[in-house]
Amino acid sequence: MSLSRAGPSFRPICRRCLLRQAIPTLSRQISSTLSVPRSMSPRQQPFGVPSTALLNPTIPRAEATPRIPLQLSVNDFDEKPSAKPKQVLRILLQRIPEYMTSPRARAKLQVYGIQPDVVTTLGREWLQKIEFDLGSSDNLTDEDASKVLRSNGWNDEDLIISMAQGKFMATIESMSLRNFLSYALTTDHLPPSLKTHIQSILSVTDLSRLAYSTDFLNARSMKRKFHLHIGPTNSGKTYNALKALSRAKSGAYAGPLRLLAHEVWERMNLGTVGELNGQGRACNLLTGEERRVVDPESGLLSCTVEMLPLNGVVGGQPFDVVVIDEIQMLGDEQRGGSWTKSILGLNAKEIHLCGDETTVKLLHNLLEPLGDEIIVNKYNRLTPLEVAPESLENDWEKIQPGDCIVTFSRTNIFAVKKLVESTAGKKCAVVYGALPPETRAEQARDFNDENGLSEVLVASDAVGMGLNLKIKRMIFESLSKFNGKTEVPLALTQIKQIAGRAGRYKTSSDSTNIASPSAAADTDEAPATGGLVTTLHKADLPILRELMKRDLPSIPRANLEIPYNNLSDLSELLPAITSFGSLLEHFASLAKTPSYTVLSAHEHKLPLADLIEPYRDSLSLHEIDLFCFAPVNIRDERAKAIFGNLIDDFANKGRVDLEEIFGPSRLINQLELVEETLRTLPPLPPVLGIGRKLLTPPIIISSIPMLETLHKSLVLYIWLSFRLEVSFPDRVKAVELKERTELVLDSCLERLPGLRQRKHAKGERGKDVDRLVRNWRRENVMPNGTRKVEGVPRKGLTWLEKDVARRAKERKMFRNVRVIGEEGK
């Protein structure tokens, strides 16, 4: 079988073949919002190619299921009106009896030592007290209802916020459980020993004084100065904060992504931060998967927020200046706890917080009670951002160089890439969340570089953070996305953050085009043209225009991670058989958080906790907590299996060998197979989109999800090796495999099929170009499209996937074979 017939690819196939292989899966075509204009019937689809999910079984079926695009209006993006205290009081009186008589409430109380008969008696008395204290809401005003709730220990503001966020019942249950236990301590129904036990449980789950705990004593011993750099995307707020850091004797930059930490690390060492004027300063790098020490005595550090040393420089001395980027992340349900902890407990004299206007009120509420000084610096965009007068009206030929099309799944991204390349004849780079950060950066570099091959970017919402991109026009393929269950409108924050990426100031990556070092140091201030934002569909444009005028809603609460010490103390007060997942749920049900904070979501840890539970007798609580915090994509079955192998080896052997845990998945074998395949292919031509399409074996397409899984699992191993160094000895090997995977992913994305310019397009062909491509093909390409190899007949090679697999296997076997007599040579 020749390479071009080795299996399905993105090539158009005949209707008969498509029906034979796809019925009844033909209905699982890519989303109609991509390939079918809204006015077009299904029979008029521009191309009859099955989606990547059909071609590649490694892509989840959920991504291949057809989704009906939402018929949106501006009203769909309106904030829901907040509940009133009177309404909250009425619902509270209805729901409390239901919860306290439920099996789940009784089961929790029994875990705390209160027997069912006592619960019944106490519950009856407590409910009567609640009804008496709260009374009826019929004759109360909202102001009176609020006073009644607060005077009896029910935070009406938290209840209103939780109702807006869809967490009302969880909040009621948590408040009810703590209120009930507090009441039980005032009665004679419990023996003194049990009262002491329950008081201890309430004490360790009370985080209301967390900011004054021993962990944050250094921060409380000084009056810190906070500079809030508040403004939209491309307003220069981070640039000005970094200037303050560059002048400091000691300090740190803390960002949300390893890419951002790495960029600031490079710029500090190269001296391309504004006031360094090309004179680099030694700066070290610290992330979850990487350590780079330029100078052990350096006072500067670039890191991710999770790795920021809260106690300051070595010896406990405070940092002079710390910059914390994307401060609005403190509202993130999963990662926000790291930002909140940094704000409350960072030992630094001067702290610069960079973010948007959604955080200002919340930061004042958090910091003013601590006695810290707050200075607000507001910024406007440095380049104009406008909504285009027209949409693309579903016409892919209107795509221009410098455009970025935003869509929201890997399947859609690949399909849009094919449509743009085959219709508009422009090479596309791709950026989406599952790609390794290094690969995303490489794709962005190819798009940014004037000499790069890619003229257009196709991206998911991952484009909104962490990459400097020369986007002229941002195009929304849709204003809705699939949330795992249904299509939902995009959040206003998402829309404005993504749209704001259009039009930007130059960054340090542009310094190669600037003559003098001083000019290079000021590249952040070199103006660029403004940006445009538009939509693919005509009906979406007026909605987008209206949304861009709206102000972002304020973040109501900062998220707070469960402190490990408190979690450990609670585990000692609960039965020994309590699982780690149940321990997390108990803490979440009982926690009393500081004002203006809420406990971070823990649900994403529960699947990992279930995988770890069989090994709990072999692991310490600290190890279990560490593994539940590890970066694992629980929706990826291969990644879950590797994580399971890793836990098994760690618990039973105390040592985790890289090849053993990856062996059953065969992902490393797949990497070698793709490497072998790429070696058979000619290099990319000097001019893309001219003449025949490049040969793309199906393995290049189908391996992309597997390579992404391999990369994430290698990052997991490296992440753990920095925390459990003795048990994870193969870090060097993991780093080498990770870098190989990044290179192969880059090549696979470069060779995704789709680009072929029309032969006689005006201005796209010429004699010089024809000659260039003809010479390249003569020197590099066999007639069947494979790489030309010396000594191989002109008729070309026959490519078989099993042959490549066999060669890869033989090569590996050869490496492991000891040649007899070799020692004596």
Secondary structure, DSSP 8 states (H G I E B T S, - for coil): --GGGSS--SS---HHHHHHHHTTGGG--S-HHHHS-TTS-GGG-S-----HHHH-TTS-GGGTS--------GGGGS------HHHHHHHHHHHHHHHHTSHHHHHHHHHTT--HHHHHHHHHHHHHHHHHHH--STT--HHHHHHHHHHTT--HHHHHHHHHTT-HHHHHHHHHHHHHHHHHTTSSSS-HHHHHHHHHHHHHTB-TTGGGSGGGHHHHTS--EEEEEE--TTSSHHHHHHHHHHH-SSEEEEESSHHHHHHHHHHHHHT-SGGGTT----EEEEETTEEE-S-TT--EEEEEGGG--TT-STTS--EEEEEE--GGGGG-TTTHHHHHHHHHH--EEEEEEEE-GGGHHHHHHHHGGGT-EEEEEE---SS-EEE-SS--TT-GGG--TTEEEE-SSHHHHHHHHHHHHHHT---EEEE-TTS-HHHHHHHHHHHH-TTSS--EEEE-GGGGSS----BSEEEES-SEEE-SSSEEE--HHHHHHHHTTBS----GGGGGG-SSHHHHHTGGGS----EEEEESSGGGHHHHHHHTTS-------EEE---HHHHHHHHHHS-TT--HHHHHHHHHHH-B--TTEEE---GGGHHHHHHHGGGGGGS-HHHHHHHHTS---TT-HHHHHHHHHHHHHHHHHS---HHHHHGGGTHHHHHHHHHHHHHTS----SSTTSSS-----HHHHHTHHHHHHHHHHHHHHHHHHTTSTTT---HHHHHHHHHHHHHHHHHHHHT-S-----TT-TTT--HHHHHHHHHHHHHHB-TTSSB--TTS-TT-----HHHHHHHHHHHHHHHH---TTGGG-
